Amino acid sequence: MELPRTVGELRASGYRVLSVKDELRKNLIRKMRSGEVLFPGILGYDETVIPQIQNAILARHDMLFLGLRGQAKTRIIRMLVNLLDERIPIVAGSEVNDNPFAPISKYARERLEREGDRCPVEWIGRERRYGEKLATPDVTIADLIGEVDLVKHAEGRYLSDETIMHFGLIPRTNRGIFCINELPDLSPKIQVGLFNVLEERDIQIRGFPVRLPLDLLMVFSANPEDYTNRGRIVTPLKDRIGSVIRTHYPPDRATAIQITDQQAWSDRGEELRVEVPYFMKEVLEEAVALARQSSHVNQASGVSVRMSIANREIAISNAERRAILLGIPVTVVRCSDLSHVIASSRGKIELTLGGEEGQEDRLLQRLFAEAVKRVFAQYWKPDDWNPVVAWFSGLNVFETGDLLPASRYLEQASQIPRFIAKIDEAAEKLAGNMLGSGYDAEVYASLIEFVLEGLHVHNRLNKSIAGSSVRFRAA
């Protein structure tokens, strides 16, 4: 259907302009009734965060998303745009998205007065109705609200002329959604400048007596105030924000794995394929979960989901490196790849006390060892592998390593009574979906290493490391 091109045509069409919050309410209700997914790809929030957002929108509240780093706050805020209408009409040429039936800027008022129903309208999409600013100490009121444009003044316009104003980011997002990320980093005097926007819904620039009544949904993100030394949200501003939405990390390991599956770059192309067995995904996620519980990690800072994503990508990359160096088309992530994941974990955790050099690496190594121990214990008791442990008592050694071919694992494992038979059972149980697709030998190598690592962390075997070579011996 052809859209109206003038104010007269728009009025004749019966088009009704809604405030942005009523528009969000209308579209939210429609999506809820139809059962449509509101935030595709956001996992683990269905019973906690999303109901809070729904209630805030139904109540026509501005929102503050409060949570630790890596909890999808900004991602969710940007997806709120999908609750706006596909397009809306504005007075053509307006800098502040003027409503053709109720303009707020002098430019639009004068144009409508001059042209009447012949005044052209422009239809803008959702992308033009979203604005975002990262709060930094150098942000000014001029950036957010506006300032006198000295160039226009130099061109001959008087300071008393309203058109001399240069509008900031907030008025330019009129009839849309404006987000300020990391709100505590905004200086207190700038936060005070937002009072009128949130309560009275208007702005003033310099000493102009003109007020612009804005139609906005204001959304903010922040780490919990008590958890940051960088700044704070001033109390009157918090009072003016309708709803505070608390976010959280994945509630369980299965959800965390789903999130990492979705976010990590895993597909490395058709020429060289890398698979991550589920038990290795569990180990990688369990290490992050343990970091979130560790007394050595500053829990006020949090341990981001980005650590899980980066670790998965590095584990896959090291397996890919192995395949390239060995000249094989497929490979599977192993426990020996975890030693390289330390690099992607550095800087993702903040220690409670600054220690000597290397303390962070040692803590990460302990976390990964404990993660292997916990995941191993889900599937077996150490005593289940007593015949294998007994073989080592004869001074036998089993060599593993991230650059060792899978054939070498199978060759050594065949010398241990019933080891291959037990691995057969484990392969069907832990990686059945990966068997029969050219991965079998690689899956077996990964499982063999997982069992040996599990026995080591349960103190049934000793382990020595020399370069990329790892040797398991009797404890």
C-alpha positions in Angstrom: 0.0 0.0 0.0 1.3 3.4 -0.9 2.1 5.5 2.1 0.6 9.1 2.5 3.1 11.7 1.3 1.6 14.9 2.8 0.0 15.9 6.0 -3.3 16.1 4.3 -3.1 12.6 2.9 -2.0 11.3 6.3 -4.9 13.0 8.0 -7.4 11.6 5.4 -6.0 8.1 5.9 -7.1 8.1 9.5 -3.6 7.4 10.7 -3.3 7.8 14.5 -0.1 8.8 16.2 0.8 6.9 19.4 3.3 7.9 22.0 6.4 5.7 21.8 5.6 4.0 25.1 2.0 3.3 23.9 3.4 2.0 20.7 5.8 -0.4 22.5 2.8 -1.5 24.7 0.7 -2.2 21.7 3.3 -4.2 19.9 4.4 -6.1 23.0 0.7 -7.2 23.7 0.3 -8.3 20.1 3.5 -10.4 20.3 2.6 -11.9 23.7 -0.8 -12.9 22.4 0.6 -14.5 19.3 3.3 -16.4 21.3 6.1 -14.7 19.3 9.6 -14.9 20.8 10.4 -11.4 22.1 14.2 -11.7 22.4 15.5 -14.3 20.0 18.8 -15.8 21.1 18.5 -14.6 24.7 18.7 -17.7 26.8 18.1 -18.4 30.5 16.0 -15.2 31.1 12.5 -16.6 30.3 11.3 -16.8 33.9 13.4 -14.0 35.4 14.5 -11.0 33.3 12.0 -11.1 30.4 8.9 -10.9 32.7 10.5 -7.8 34.4 10.9 -6.2 30.9 7.3 -7.0 29.9 6.0 -5.5 33.1 8.1 -2.3 32.7 6.8 -1.8 29.1 3.2 -2.5 30.1 3.6 0.1 32.8 5.2 2.6 30.3 8.4 2.8 32.5 11.9 3.9 31.6 14.3 1.1 32.5 17.7 0.6 34.1 19.4 -2.8 33.3 21.5 -3.6 36.3 24.0 -6.5 36.2 27.5 -7.7 35.9 29.5 -7.6 32.7 28.6 -10.1 29.9 25.0 -10.5 30.9 23.5 -9.4 27.5 22.3 -6.0 28.8 23.1 -4.0 25.8 22.0 -6.8 23.4 18.6 -6.9 25.0 18.3 -3.1 24.9 19.1 -3.0 21.2 16.4 -5.6 20.6 13.7 -3.4 22.1 13.7 -1.6 18.8 11.8 -4.6 17.4 8.8 -3.6 19.5 8.6 -0.3 17.6 6.3 0.1 14.5 8.1 -0.7 11.2 7.9 2.9 10.2 6.3 6.2 11.3 5.7 9.6 9.6 7.6 12.7 10.5 7.6 16.3 9.1 10.0 16.0 6.2 13.4 17.5 7.0 12.8 17.5 10.8 15.9 16.9 13.0 13.8 15.8 15.9 11.4 13.4 14.2 8.5 15.9 14.6 5.0 14.4 14.8 3.1 15.9 11.8 0.0 16.5 14.0 1.8 17.9 17.0 5.3 19.3 16.0 7.7 20.5 18.8 10.5 22.2 16.8 10.3 25.7 15.4 11.3 24.4 12.0 8.3 22.0 11.8 5.8 24.4 13.3 6.7 27.1 10.8 6.7 24.7 7.9 3.3 23.3 8.8 2.0 26.9 9.3 3.3 27.8 5.9 2.4 24.8 3.9 -0.6 23.3 5.8 -1.9 20.0 4.4 0.6 20.2 1.5 3.5 19.9 4.0 5.4 16.7 2.9 5.9 13.8 5.4 8.8 11.4 5.5 8.5 7.8 6.8 11.4 6.7 9.0 12.2 3.1 10.0 13.2 1.7 13.4 16.9 2.3 12.9 16.3 6.0 12.8 14.5 5.8 16.1 17.2 4.3 18.3 20.1 6.3 19.8 22.9 5.0 22.1 25.7 6.7 24.0 28.5 5.0 26.0 28.9 7.1 29.2 32.4 8.4 29.6 33.8 11.2 31.8 34.1 13.5 28.8 30.4 13.3 27.8 28.9 16.8 28.0 25.4 18.2 28.2 25.9 19.5 24.7 26.5 16.0 23.4 23.3 14.7 24.9 20.9 17.7 25.0 22.3 20.3 22.6 24.1 23.6 22.4 24.0 27.0 20.6 25.4 26.5 17.1 28.0 29.3 16.8 28.2 28.7 13.0 24.5 29.6 12.6 25.1 32.6 14.8 28.0 33.7 12.6 25.8 33.4 9.6 23.6 36.2 11.0 21.0 34.5 13.2 20.2 36.1 16.5 20.7 34.3 19.8 17.0 34.8 20.4 16.1 32.7 17.4 15.3 29.2 18.4 16.6 27.7 15.1 20.2 28.7 16.2 20.2 25.6 18.5 22.1 22.4 17.6 20.2 19.4 19.0 22.1 16.7 20.9 21.6 12.9 20.7 18.5 12.7 22.9 16.2 15.2 21.1 17.4 13.7 17.8 15.9 10.4 19.0 12.5 11.9 19.8 9.7 9.4 19.3 12.2 6.6 19.8 14.4 4.8 22.3 17.6 6.3 23.7 20.1 4.2 25.7 23.0 5.3 27.9 25.4 2.5 28.6 27.5 2.3 31.8 25.4 5.1 33.5 27.6 5.3 36.7 30.5 6.6 34.5 28.5 9.6 33.6 29.5 12.6 35.7 27.0 13.6 38.4 26.3 17.0 36.9 25.4 15.4 33.5 23.2 12.9 35.3 21.4 15.9 36.9 20.9 17.2 33.4 18.7 14.2 32.6 16.2 14.9 35.4 13.9 16.9 33.2 14.1 14.4 30.4 12.9 11.6 32.7 10.3 13.4 34.8 9.0 16.5 32.9 9.8 15.0 29.5 11.3 18.1 28.2 14.7 19.8 27.6 16.1 23.3 27.8 19.2 24.4 26.0 21.3 27.2 27.6 19.0 30.1 28.6 16.3 29.6 26.0 12.8 29.9 27.4 11.7 27.3 24.8 11.0 23.8 26.1 10.9 20.8 23.8 8.4 18.2 25.1 10.1 14.9 24.0 8.4 11.6 23.5 11.1 9.0 24.5 11.7 5.7 26.2 15.0 6.1 28.1 16.9 3.0 28.9 20.2 2.7 30.9 22.7 -0.1 31.7 25.0 -0.3 34.6 26.9 -2.6 36.9 25.5 -2.7 40.4 26.4 0.6 42.0 28.1 -1.0 45.1 30.3 -3.0 42.8 32.1 -0.2 41.0 34.7 2.3 42.2 34.3 4.4 39.0 31.2 6.3 39.9 27.6 6.1 41.1 24.1 6.8 40.0 22.8 9.9 41.7 19.8 9.1 43.9 17.3 11.5 42.4 18.1 10.0 38.9 17.4 6.5 40.2 14.2 7.8 41.7 13.0 8.9 38.3 13.7 5.6 36.5 10.6 3.6 36.6 11.9 0.0 36.7 15.3 -1.5 37.5 15.8 -4.8 35.6 18.2 -7.2 37.3 20.1 -9.5 35.0 22.2 -12.6 35.9 24.6 -15.2 34.5 23.3 -18.5 33.0 21.4 -20.4 35.7 22.8 -23.8 34.8 25.6 -25.4 32.8 23.2 -26.6 30.0 22.0 -23.0 29.4 25.6 -21.7 29.4 26.6 -24.3 26.8 23.6 -23.3 24.6 24.7 -19.6 24.8 28.3 -20.5 23.9 27.1 -22.7 21.1 25.2 -19.7 19.7 27.9 -17.1 20.2 31.3 -18.8 19.6 32.8 -19.1 16.1 32.9 -22.8 15.6 32.5 -23.4 11.9 36.0 -23.3 10.4 34.9 -24.3 6.9 34.4 -27.5 4.9 38.1 -28.3 4.2 38.9 -28.8 7.9 36.3 -29.8 10.4 36.6 -29.5 14.2 34.1 -31.0 16.7 33.7 -30.3 20.4 32.3 -33.3 22.3 29.6 -32.4 24.8 31.8 -33.5 27.8 34.5 -31.0 26.7 31.8 -28.3 26.4 30.9 -29.2 30.0 34.5 -28.9 31.2 34.9 -25.4 29.6 31.7 -24.1 31.1 32.3 -25.7 34.5 35.7 -23.9 34.7 33.8 -20.5 34.2 31.2 -21.5 36.8 33.9 -22.3 39.3 35.6 -19.0 38.6 32.2 -17.3 39.6 32.3 -19.2 42.9 36.0 -18.8 43.7 37.1 -16.7 46.7 40.2 -15.8 44.8 38.2 -14.1 42.1 36.6 -10.6 42.7 32.9 -11.6 42.4 32.0 -7.9 42.4 33.6 -7.6 39.0 32.0 -10.8 37.7 33.2 -13.4 35.2 31.7 -12.6 31.8 30.1 -15.0 29.4 32.8 -13.7 27.0 35.2 -15.9 28.8 33.2 -19.0 27.8 33.0 -17.8 24.2 36.7 -17.0 24.0 37.8 -20.2 25.6 35.6 -22.3 23.2 37.1 -20.5 20.2 40.7 -21.0 21.4 40.1 -24.7 22.2 38.7 -25.2 18.7 41.6 -23.2 17.2 44.2 -25.3 18.9 42.5 -28.5 17.6 42.4 -26.8 14.2 46.2 -26.1 14.5 46.8 -29.8 15.3 44.8 -30.9 12.2 46.8 -28.5 10.0 50.2 -29.6 11.3 49.3 -33.3 11.2 47.6 -33.0 7.8 44.3 -34.5 8.8 40.8 -33.3 7.6 38.9 -33.7 10.9 39.8 -33.5 14.6 38.1 -33.3 18.0 38.9 -31.0 21.0 40.9 -32.8 23.8 41.8 -32.0 27.4 45.4 -31.2 26.2 43.9 -28.2 24.3 42.9 -26.7 27.6 46.5 -25.6 28.3 46.1 -23.1 25.5 42.8 -21.8 26.8 44.7 -20.1 29.6 45.6 -17.3 27.1 41.9 -16.6 26.3 41.1 -16.6 30.1 43.7 -14.1 31.1 42.2 -10.7 31.9 38.7 -12.2 32.0 38.9 -12.6 35.8 40.0 -10.1 38.4 41.8 -11.5 41.4 40.8 -10.4 44.9 44.4 -9.6 45.9 47.1 -8.7 43.5 49.7 -11.4 43.8 53.0 -12.3 42.3 53.5 -12.8 38.6 51.8 -16.0 37.3 49.2 -16.2 40.1 46.4 -15.7 37.6 47.7 -18.6 35.4 48.0 -20.9 38.3 44.5 -20.2 39.5 43.2 -20.8 36.0 45.0 -24.1 35.8 43.4 -25.2 39.1 40.0 -24.1 37.9 40.3 -26.3 34.7 41.6 -29.2 36.7 38.7 -29.0 39.1 36.3 -28.7 36.2 37.7 -31.9 34.7 37.3 -33.6 38.1 33.7 -32.6 38.5 32.6 -33.5 34.9 34.5 -36.8 35.1 32.7 -37.6 38.4 29.3 -37.1 36.7 30.0 -40.1 34.5 32.2 -42.5 36.5 33.7 -43.2 39.9 37.5 -43.5 39.8 37.2 -47.1 40.9 35.4 -47.9 37.6 38.8 -47.6 36.0 40.9 -49.7 38.5 42.0 -52.2 35.8 43.5 -49.3 33.8 45.2 -47.8 36.9 46.6 -51.3 37.7 48.4 -51.3 34.3 50.3 -48.2 35.3 51.6 -49.9 38.4 53.9 -51.9 36.2 55.9 -48.8 35.5 54.1 -48.3 32.2 53.7 -44.8 30.7 51.0 -43.4 28.5 51.9 -40.4 26.3 49.4 -37.8 25.2 49.7 -34.3 23.8 47.9 -31.7 21.7 50.1 -32.6 18.7 50.0 -36.4 19.1 48.0 -38.2 16.3 44.9 -40.1 17.4 46.4 -43.3 16.0 49.1 -43.1 18.7 46.4 -43.0 21.4 44.7 -46.1 20.1 48.0 -47.9 19.7 48.9 -47.3 23.4 45.4 -47.9 24.7 45.3 -51.3 23.0 48.1 -52.5 25.3 45.9 -51.8 28.4 43.5 -54.7 29.2 39.8 -53.8 28.6 40.7 -50.1 28.1 39.4 -50.0 24.5 36.2 -51.9 25.5 35.5 -49.4 28.2 36.2 -46.5 25.8 33.7 -48.2 23.4 31.0 -48.0 26.0 32.0 -44.4 26.9 32.0 -43.3 23.2 28.5 -44.5 22.7 27.3 -42.8 25.9 29.2 -39.5 25.6 29.8 -39.0 21.9 27.4 -41.3 20.0 26.2 -38.6 17.7 29.8 -38.0 16.5 30.6 -41.6 15.7 30.5 -43.0 12.1 31.2 -39.6 10.5 35.0 -39.9 10.1 35.6 -38.7 13.6 35.8 -42.1 15.4 39.6 -42.2 16.0 39.6 -38.6 17.1 36.7 -39.1 19.4 38.4 -42.1 21.0 41.6 -40.0 21.5 39.6 -37.3 23.2 37.9 -39.8 25.5 41.1 -41.6 26.3 42.7 -38.3 27.3 39.6 -37.3 29.3 39.7 -40.5 31.3 43.4 -40.2 32.0 43.0 -36.5 33.1 40.1 -37.5 35.3 42.1 -40.2 37.0 44.9 -37.8 37.5 42.8 -35.1 39.1 41.4 -37.9 41.4 45.0 -38.7 42.4 45.0 -42.1 40.8 47.7 -41.2 38.2 50.7 -38.8 38.1 51.2 -36.5 35.2 54.4 -34.8 33.9 54.6 -32.2 31.2 57.5 -31.5 28.8 56.7 -29.1 26.0 53.6 -30.4 24.2 54.1 -33.9 25.5 52.2 -35.1 28.5 53.1 -38.4 30.3 50.8 -40.3 32.7 52.4 -42.7 35.2 51.4 -44.6 38.4 50.6 -42.3 41.3 
